[in-house]
Amino acid sequence: QVQLVESGGGLVQPGGSLRLSCAASTNIGSIARMGWYRQAPGKPRDLVATMTVAGATNYADSVKGRFTISRDNAKNMAYLQMNTLKPEDTAVYYCNARTFGQDWWGQGTQVTVSS
């Protein structure tokens, strides 16, 4: 079982930055893929970014060039650096770990982009 705890969300003005963190309860060096998803009210949960254990990344088109995913296997942490935030980035952001075909989720952290 993998437990994930997100932090770092909050209220930020358009154009601002936030860094989300995800703390895992296990050695993420053995987790094939770490990722971030988001869900806005009334919308499905969508992929934001993923990173494999080998370092390959994948980003949603809407965040390319603005968001950066990273992982620190030694600290069992994953991060999402979000720059040039837009109101449409407002959502609950969820950390995801995929291993042996199973998905694990954190409880989510709210990100609100508003002036």
C-alpha positions as a LaTeX table, in Angstrom:
\begin{tabular}{lrrr}
\hline
Residue & $x$ (\AA) & $y$ (\AA) & $z$ (\AA) \\
\hline
Gln1 & 0.00 & 0.00 & 0.00 \\
Val2 & 1.22 & 3.48 & $-0.89$ \\
Gln3 & 0.09 & 6.53 & 1.04 \\
Leu4 & 0.51 & 9.93 & $-0.59$ \\
Val5 & 0.16 & 13.33 & 1.06 \\
Glu6 & 0.06 & 16.52 & $-1.00$ \\
Ser7 & 0.91 & 19.99 & 0.22 \\
Gly8 & 1.67 & 23.42 & $-1.18$ \\
Gly9 & $-1.69$ & 24.44 & $-2.59$ \\
Gly10 & $-3.28$ & 27.81 & $-1.97$ \\
Leu11 & $-4.52$ & 31.05 & $-3.45$ \\
Val12 & $-2.31$ & 32.78 & $-6.00$ \\
Gln13 & $-2.78$ & 35.64 & $-8.43$ \\
Pro14 & $-2.69$ & 35.06 & $-12.19$ \\
Gly15 & 0.90 & 34.92 & $-13.37$ \\
Gly16 & 2.10 & 33.66 & $-10.03$ \\
Ser17 & 3.82 & 30.42 & $-9.05$ \\
Leu18 & 3.25 & 27.55 & $-6.67$ \\
Arg19 & 5.17 & 24.39 & $-5.88$ \\
Leu20 & 3.20 & 21.32 & $-4.92$ \\
Ser21 & 4.82 & 18.53 & $-2.95$ \\
Cys22 & 3.84 & 14.90 & $-2.59$ \\
Ala23 & 5.22 & 12.81 & 0.25 \\
Ala24 & 5.08 & 9.04 & $-0.22$ \\
Ser25 & 5.03 & 6.43 & 2.52 \\
Thr26 & 7.25 & 4.06 & 0.58 \\
Asn27 & 10.42 & 4.04 & $-1.47$ \\
Ile28 & 9.34 & 5.74 & $-4.69$ \\
Gly29 & 12.42 & 4.42 & $-6.44$ \\
Ser30 & 10.37 & 1.28 & $-6.91$ \\
Ile31 & 7.31 & 3.14 & $-8.24$ \\
Ala32 & 7.16 & 2.98 & $-12.01$ \\
Arg33 & 5.39 & 6.27 & $-12.49$ \\
Met34 & 4.59 & 9.29 & $-10.33$ \\
Gly35 & 2.12 & 11.84 & $-11.55$ \\
Trp36 & $-0.12$ & 14.81 & $-10.90$ \\
Tyr37 & $-3.75$ & 15.09 & $-11.89$ \\
Arg38 & $-6.31$ & 17.81 & $-11.32$ \\
Gln39 & $-10.06$ & 18.10 & $-11.07$ \\
Ala40 & $-12.06$ & 21.28 & $-11.42$ \\
Pro41 & $-15.67$ & 21.47 & $-10.16$ \\
Gly42 & $-18.03$ & 19.60 & $-12.46$ \\
Lys43 & $-15.21$ & 18.23 & $-14.58$ \\
Pro44 & $-13.42$ & 14.89 & $-14.75$ \\
Arg45 & $-10.01$ & 14.31 & $-13.23$ \\
Asp46 & $-7.39$ & 15.08 & $-15.88$ \\
Leu47 & $-3.74$ & 14.27 & $-16.21$ \\
Val48 & $-1.36$ & 17.16 & $-15.61$ \\
Ala49 & 2.08 & 15.57 & $-15.69$ \\
Thr50 & 3.80 & 12.24 & $-15.13$ \\
Met51 & 7.36 & 11.07 & $-14.66$ \\
Thr52 & 8.63 & 7.51 & $-14.90$ \\
Val53 & 11.33 & 6.08 & $-12.69$ \\
Ala54 & 13.66 & 6.46 & $-15.68$ \\
Gly55 & 12.91 & 10.16 & $-15.84$ \\
Ala56 & 10.65 & 10.27 & $-18.89$ \\
Thr57 & 8.02 & 13.00 & $-18.58$ \\
Asn58 & 4.63 & 13.65 & $-20.09$ \\
Tyr59 & 2.61 & 16.84 & $-19.82$ \\
Ala60 & $-0.88$ & 17.95 & $-20.71$ \\
Asp61 & $-0.75$ & 20.40 & $-23.60$ \\
Ser62 & $-2.35$ & 23.08 & $-21.44$ \\
Val63 & 0.59 & 23.12 & $-19.00$ \\
Lys64 & 3.57 & 22.51 & $-21.28$ \\
Gly65 & 6.23 & 25.14 & $-20.78$ \\
Arg66 & 4.67 & 26.32 & $-17.50$ \\
Phe67 & 4.68 & 23.29 & $-15.21$ \\
Thr68 & 7.58 & 21.00 & $-14.31$ \\
Ile69 & 7.32 & 17.64 & $-12.60$ \\
Ser70 & 10.20 & 16.21 & $-10.63$ \\
Arg71 & 10.86 & 13.44 & $-8.17$ \\
Asp72 & 13.45 & 12.90 & $-5.44$ \\
Asn73 & 13.69 & 9.18 & $-4.91$ \\
Ala74 & 16.04 & 9.59 & $-1.95$ \\
Lys75 & 13.44 & 11.66 & $-0.09$ \\
Asn76 & 10.40 & 9.76 & $-1.40$ \\
Met77 & 9.02 & 13.02 & $-2.73$ \\
Ala78 & 7.46 & 14.23 & $-5.97$ \\
Tyr79 & 6.96 & 17.84 & $-6.93$ \\
Leu80 & 5.04 & 19.97 & $-9.36$ \\
Gln81 & 6.45 & 23.44 & $-10.03$ \\
Met82 & 3.72 & 25.60 & $-11.51$ \\
Asn83 & 4.63 & 28.92 & $-13.11$ \\
Thr84 & 2.63 & 31.55 & $-14.97$ \\
Leu85 & $-0.55$ & 30.28 & $-13.40$ \\
Lys86 & $-3.88$ & 31.03 & $-15.04$ \\
Pro87 & $-7.42$ & 31.09 & $-13.62$ \\
Glu88 & $-8.16$ & 27.93 & $-15.62$ \\
Asp89 & $-5.52$ & 26.11 & $-13.57$ \\
Thr90 & $-7.85$ & 26.34 & $-10.57$ \\
Ala91 & $-8.60$ & 22.81 & $-9.37$ \\
Val92 & $-7.89$ & 20.21 & $-6.73$ \\
Tyr93 & $-4.52$ & 18.68 & $-7.54$ \\
Tyr94 & $-3.91$ & 15.02 & $-6.78$ \\
Cys95 & $-0.67$ & 13.11 & $-6.53$ \\
Asn96 & $-0.68$ & 9.69 & $-8.16$ \\
Ala97 & 1.60 & 6.67 & $-7.92$ \\
Arg98 & 1.28 & 3.82 & $-10.38$ \\
Thr99 & 3.00 & 0.56 & $-9.61$ \\
Phe100 & 2.34 & $-3.00$ & $-10.74$ \\
Gly101 & $-0.73$ & $-1.75$ & $-12.59$ \\
Gln102 & $-2.33$ & $-0.24$ & $-9.51$ \\
Asp103 & $-3.02$ & 3.44 & $-8.89$ \\
Trp104 & $-2.66$ & 5.14 & $-5.53$ \\
Trp105 & $-3.98$ & 8.63 & $-4.80$ \\
Gly106 & $-3.45$ & 11.38 & $-2.29$ \\
Gln107 & $-6.27$ & 13.38 & $-0.73$ \\
Gly108 & $-5.68$ & 16.38 & $-2.98$ \\
Thr109 & $-4.68$ & 19.99 & $-2.45$ \\
Gln110 & $-6.66$ & 22.99 & $-3.64$ \\
Val111 & $-5.07$ & 25.47 & $-6.03$ \\
Thr112 & $-7.01$ & 28.66 & $-6.71$ \\
Val113 & $-5.78$ & 31.20 & $-9.23$ \\
Ser114 & $-7.66$ & 34.47 & $-8.85$ \\
Ser115 & $-7.08$ & 38.17 & $-8.53$ \\
\hline
\end{tabular}
